[in-house]
Amino acid sequence: MFRPLSWLPLLLLLAGGNAFAAQSWGIAHEKPVVLRGEVVDLLCALTGDCPEDCGGGRRQLGLVTEEGRLYPAVKGNVFFAGATLDLLPYCGREVMVDGLVIENPAMTLLFVQRLRGSAEEAWKPARAFIEDWKRRNGPTKEWWRNDPAVKAVIARDGVFGIPGLQPEE
């Protein structure tokens, strides 16, 4: 016997093609999520030290959901880069984030892969860091190997971050 309502969950899943599009990174405890919440400066949320512009890109940002849960957004969709520049335009505003939540006993972290300001907007990839980096430094495949700040730290502290410690030959 055909039951029209029995197909409803499947139809909703198929119709919501944008939901949970996050790609797995194979990290222990990862879970794909689509979250809605306000973009906040983490230092502001935790201490009350709140510049108007969420720190202008110099502070770690996160998401506070309607339920009051704080998710530190520690990773964007670019190798070795965070999501601060992607979230900064939404400072103090609501945003939708598609990505991964890593929940382990020590801490919960949000890895932003896509975001949008409202359900009417198209999803955009969290790649603002690399676009900004390319504007300042030129195109490259591995930005971290060509970054002037990274090179300066390696020159000062060595490849292990300990002055004088050298790799074995």
C-alpha positions as CSV (number, residue, x, y, z in Angstrom):
1,M,0.0,0.0,0.0
2,F,1.3,3.5,-0.9
3,R,1.6,5.9,2.0
4,P,2.3,9.4,0.8
5,L,3.6,10.6,4.1
6,S,6.1,7.8,4.4
7,W,8.1,9.3,1.6
8,L,8.1,12.8,3.2
9,P,11.5,12.4,5.1
10,L,13.2,11.1,1.9
11,L,11.7,14.0,-0.2
12,L,12.9,16.6,2.4
13,L,16.3,15.1,2.4
14,L,16.6,15.1,-1.4
15,A,15.1,18.6,-1.7
16,G,17.5,20.0,0.8
17,G,20.5,19.4,-1.4
18,N,22.5,22.1,0.3
19,A,22.2,20.6,3.8
20,F,25.2,18.8,5.1
21,A,27.4,19.3,2.1
22,A,30.5,19.4,4.2
23,Q,33.3,17.1,3.2
24,S,34.7,14.7,5.7
25,W,38.3,15.3,6.6
26,G,38.7,11.9,8.4
27,I,39.2,13.5,11.8
28,A,38.2,11.6,14.9
29,H,34.9,12.8,16.4
30,E,34.0,14.9,13.3
31,K,30.3,15.5,12.5
32,P,28.9,17.4,9.5
33,V,26.7,20.3,10.5
34,V,24.7,23.2,9.3
35,L,24.6,25.8,12.1
36,R,22.8,29.1,12.4
37,G,24.1,31.7,14.8
38,E,25.6,35.1,15.5
39,V,29.2,35.7,14.6
40,V,31.1,36.8,17.7
41,D,34.6,37.8,18.7
42,L,35.6,34.9,21.1
43,L,37.6,37.3,23.4
44,C,34.5,39.6,23.6
45,A,32.2,36.7,24.3
46,L,34.4,35.4,27.1
47,T,35.8,38.6,28.7
48,G,33.6,41.5,27.6
49,D,36.5,43.1,25.7
50,C,34.5,44.0,22.6
51,P,35.9,46.2,19.8
52,E,33.1,47.2,17.3
53,D,34.6,45.4,14.4
54,C,35.2,42.0,16.1
55,G,38.9,42.8,16.2
56,G,39.3,43.7,12.5
57,G,40.6,40.2,11.6
58,R,43.1,40.0,14.4
59,R,41.0,38.0,16.8
60,Q,39.5,34.5,16.7
61,L,35.9,34.4,15.8
62,G,33.1,32.0,16.6
63,L,29.4,31.3,16.4
64,V,26.9,31.5,19.2
65,T,23.7,29.5,18.4
66,E,20.2,30.4,19.5
67,E,20.6,27.9,22.2
68,G,23.6,29.8,23.6
69,R,26.2,27.3,22.5
70,L,29.6,28.9,21.6
71,Y,31.5,27.2,18.7
72,P,35.1,28.5,18.1
73,A,35.6,28.7,14.4
74,V,39.2,27.5,14.2
75,K,39.5,26.3,10.6
76,G,38.4,27.5,7.2
77,N,38.5,25.6,3.9
78,V,42.2,26.5,3.2
79,F,45.1,24.3,4.4
80,F,46.6,25.7,7.6
81,A,44.3,28.8,7.7
82,G,41.4,29.8,9.9
83,A,37.9,31.1,9.1
84,T,38.3,34.6,10.6
85,L,38.3,36.5,7.3
86,D,35.3,34.5,6.1
87,L,33.3,35.3,9.2
88,L,34.4,38.9,9.7
89,P,31.9,40.5,7.3
90,Y,29.1,38.9,9.5
91,C,30.5,40.3,12.8
92,G,27.5,40.7,15.1
93,R,25.1,39.3,12.5
94,E,23.4,35.9,12.0
95,V,25.1,33.5,9.5
96,M,24.5,30.0,8.4
97,V,27.6,27.8,8.4
98,D,28.1,24.4,6.7
99,G,31.1,22.5,7.9
100,L,32.4,20.0,10.5
101,V,32.1,20.1,14.3
102,I,34.9,18.2,16.1
103,E,33.6,17.2,19.5
104,N,35.9,15.4,21.8
105,P,36.0,15.4,25.6
106,A,38.5,18.3,25.7
107,M,36.9,20.9,23.3
108,T,34.4,21.5,20.6
109,L,35.7,23.1,17.4
110,L,34.0,24.4,14.2
111,F,35.6,23.9,10.8
112,V,33.8,26.2,8.4
113,Q,33.6,25.0,4.8
114,R,30.8,27.1,3.4
115,L,28.7,30.0,4.7
116,R,25.9,32.4,3.8
117,G,24.1,35.3,5.5
118,S,20.6,33.9,5.0
119,A,18.7,31.0,3.4
120,E,18.0,33.2,0.3
121,E,21.7,33.7,-0.4
122,A,23.9,31.1,-2.2
123,W,26.5,29.2,-0.2
124,K,30.0,30.5,-0.7
125,P,33.2,28.6,0.1
126,A,35.2,29.6,3.1
127,R,38.3,30.8,1.2
128,A,38.7,34.4,2.1
129,F,42.1,33.8,3.7
130,I,43.7,32.5,0.5
131,E,42.1,35.2,-1.6
132,D,43.4,37.9,0.7
133,W,46.8,36.2,0.8
134,K,47.1,36.1,-3.0
135,R,46.2,39.8,-3.3
136,R,49.1,40.6,-0.9
137,N,51.6,38.1,-2.0
138,G,50.8,36.7,-5.5
139,P,49.5,33.3,-6.6
140,T,51.1,30.1,-5.2
141,K,50.1,26.5,-4.7
142,E,51.4,26.2,-1.1
143,W,51.0,29.6,0.6
144,W,52.5,28.4,3.9
145,R,55.8,27.6,2.1
146,N,55.9,31.1,0.6
147,D,54.5,33.3,3.3
148,P,57.0,36.1,4.4
149,A,55.8,35.9,8.0
150,V,56.3,32.1,8.1
151,K,59.7,32.4,6.5
152,A,60.8,35.1,9.1
153,V,59.7,32.9,12.0
154,I,61.6,29.9,10.5
155,A,64.7,32.0,10.0
156,R,64.5,33.3,13.6
157,D,63.4,30.1,15.4
158,G,64.3,27.2,13.0
159,V,61.9,24.7,11.4
160,F,61.0,23.2,14.8
161,G,60.3,26.5,16.4
162,I,63.3,26.1,18.8
163,P,66.3,28.3,18.0
164,G,69.4,26.2,17.2
165,L,67.6,22.9,16.8
166,Q,68.3,21.5,13.4
167,P,66.8,18.6,11.5
168,E,69.0,15.5,11.1
169,E,70.6,15.2,7.7
